[in-house]
């Protein structure tokens, strides 16, 4: 392996570890923000995905990068709790659309003050320009990973390798 390849591998490791840490940090803060509204971070995530428009479970899963099965389980719980409802999908007879109910919208709205405070505090810590650059860089990283994954299978250990 060349020096450049080792450096690139190190950058990938640092990036992945940083994203894993950020994921944990975001999940922890999301739990704290959502708890007073009676939601979990996962419930908030799925409900938040359909605030702008109803989506099928598969569309929510794709947008979030999580499995359809986990979204389905949460969607069913949200429907059971009266926070969301299934609606007919004109594009697909069997794949219903998940939409928030009035109660679901009111519940998510209870999170907004804490969410706004966190955004303001992060912007103050990072600076607004750096905050925007960070969001853009993460979006670009996600798009690049999608492109790499779509270009073919990733290399794994050679057959028979330890």
HULINRA-V211178 format. One record per backbone hydrogen bond with DSSP energy under -0.5 kcal/mol. CO is the residue of the C=O (numbers start at 1). NH is the residue of the N-H. E is the energy in kcal/mol with one decimal. If there is no record, write none. Layout:
CO NH E
CO NH E
This chain:
2 6 -2.4
3 7 -2.4
4 8 -2.7
5 9 -2.6
6 10 -2.3
7 11 -2.3
8 12 -2.4
9 13 -2.3
10 14 -2.8
11 15 -2.6
12 16 -2.8
13 17 -2.8
14 18 -2.3
15 19 -2.6
16 20 -2.8
17 21 -2.4
18 22 -2.7
19 23 -2.7
20 24 -2.0
21 25 -2.5
22 26 -3.3
23 27 -2.5
24 28 -2.3
25 29 -2.5
26 30 -2.5
27 31 -2.2
28 32 -1.8
29 33 -2.3
30 34 -2.6
31 35 -2.3
32 36 -0.7
34 37 -1.2
34 39 -2.0
35 38 -2.1
40 44 -2.5
41 45 -2.5
42 46 -2.3
43 47 -2.8
44 48 -3.0
45 49 -1.3
46 50 -0.7
47 50 -1.1
48 51 -1.0
50 100 -0.6
55 98 -3.4
56 59 -0.5
56 60 -2.0
57 61 -2.5
58 62 -2.3
59 63 -2.3
60 64 -1.8
61 65 -1.5
61 66 -1.7
67 71 -1.8
68 72 -2.7
69 73 -2.2
70 74 -1.9
71 75 -3.2
72 76 -2.6
73 77 -1.6
74 78 -2.6
75 79 -2.4
76 80 -2.4
77 81 -2.1
78 83 -2.4
78 84 -1.2
79 82 -1.3
83 101 -1.9
85 99 -2.5
87 97 -2.8
88 90 -0.6
89 92 -1.3
94 96 -1.3
96 57 -0.6
97 87 -2.8
98 55 -1.6
99 85 -2.9
101 105 -2.2
102 106 -2.5
103 107 -2.5
104 108 -2.4
105 109 -2.3
106 110 -1.1
107 110 -0.6
108 111 -1.8
108 112 -0.7
109 112 -0.6
111 115 -2.3
112 116 -3.1
113 117 -2.2
114 118 -2.4
115 119 -2.4
116 120 -2.4
117 121 -2.5
118 122 -2.7
119 123 -2.3
120 124 -2.1
121 125 -2.0
122 126 -3.0
123 127 -2.7
127 131 -2.4
128 132 -2.3
129 133 -2.4
130 134 -2.4
131 135 -2.1
132 136 -2.3
133 137 -2.8
134 138 -2.4
135 139 -2.2
136 140 -2.5
137 141 -2.4
138 142 -2.2
139 143 -2.2
140 144 -2.6
141 145 -2.4
142 146 -2.2
143 147 -2.3
144 148 -2.6
145 149 -2.7
146 150 -2.2
147 151 -1.1
148 151 -0.5
149 152 -0.9
158 161 -2.6
